[in-house]
Amino acid sequence: MVGVTQGFSRYSPSPTTGNGSLAPVAGSPLPANATLLDVIKGLSGSTTEIVERGKTIFFPGDPAEKVYLLKRGAVRLSRVYESGEEITVALLRENSLFGVLSLLTGQRSDRFYHSIAFTRVELVTAPAASVRKAIEQDPSVGLLLLQGLSSRILQTETMIETLTHRDMSSRLVSFLLVLCRDFGVPSTEGITIDLRLSHQAIAEAIGSTRVTITRLLGDLRNDGLVQIDRKKITVFDPLALAKRFS
C-alpha cells in the first residue's frame, strides 16, 4: 500500500509488512543479485511513502526510527544553523540511502539534517530496528548499506564544492553541472535536467535569491548555453558551460 505523506515523517501512514522475499533471515544469506531496494522492501515493517514537493520528510532532532531509500524523485538535505541560515549539503538522486546515522551512533535522535522533498518523491522506508537486525544476521546487508552511505557522502562532498564558489554565477554553473551528472537525460540538443525546477527552488538550494537566479539564468540563455522550457533546463554543451566559468 502506498501512502501519501503531505508533510512530516512523524505523520506517515502506518507501515505495511514487507514481502520478505529477499529479506535476510537467520541461516538464509542474501541473494547475490539483491539490491539495496530489495533489502529495504523485504524488511519487516517496510512501507512505501509519497511525499509532495516542498514538504518535510524529517526535521533536525526528529527521532531516528526509520531508514529511507529514495526510489523516485530528488531529496534535498540541508543543515540549519543558529543564525537561521540553511545550507544545502546534498541533493539526493534515485536509489540514494539516507537517515542511517542511528545505525552507526546507536542514538535514537541523531537527525542532523533537514530533509525536504525537492520534487515529488517516492520513498521506501524500514524501521531502524529491522535494518539493524538484518545486518546482524547477514554481513552482506551491512556492505550494501555501506556502499549506499558512501554514495551519499560523495554527493555531500560534491554539493559542498559547489557552495565554495563565492561568485554566484560560478555557483549556479557548478550546480547545473551537478544536476546534469545526476539527473541529466541526453537529448538531441544536449543534456536535459529531468527535474522541474523553479527559480526559487534553485535559489534555496545554492543560497541565493530568486531575483538573482532569474537574472543569471537569463544571462546563460542569452549566451546560448542553456534553454528553459516548462521549468526544465537543457544544457546544450556541459563542457562549454564549464569552460566558460572555469
Secondary structure, 3 states (H helix, E strand, C coil): CEEEECCCHHHCCCCCCCCCCCCCECCECCCCCCCHHHHHHHCCCCEEEEECCCCEEECCCCCCCEEEEEEECCEEEEEECCCCCEEEEEEECCCCEECCHHHHHCCCCCCCCEEEECCCEEEEEEEHHHHHHHHHHCHHHHHHHHHHHHHHHHHHHHHHHHHCCCCHHHHHHHHHHHHHHHHEEECCCCEEECCCCCHHHHHHHHCCCHHHHHHHHHHHHHCCCEEEECCEEEECCHHHHHHHCC
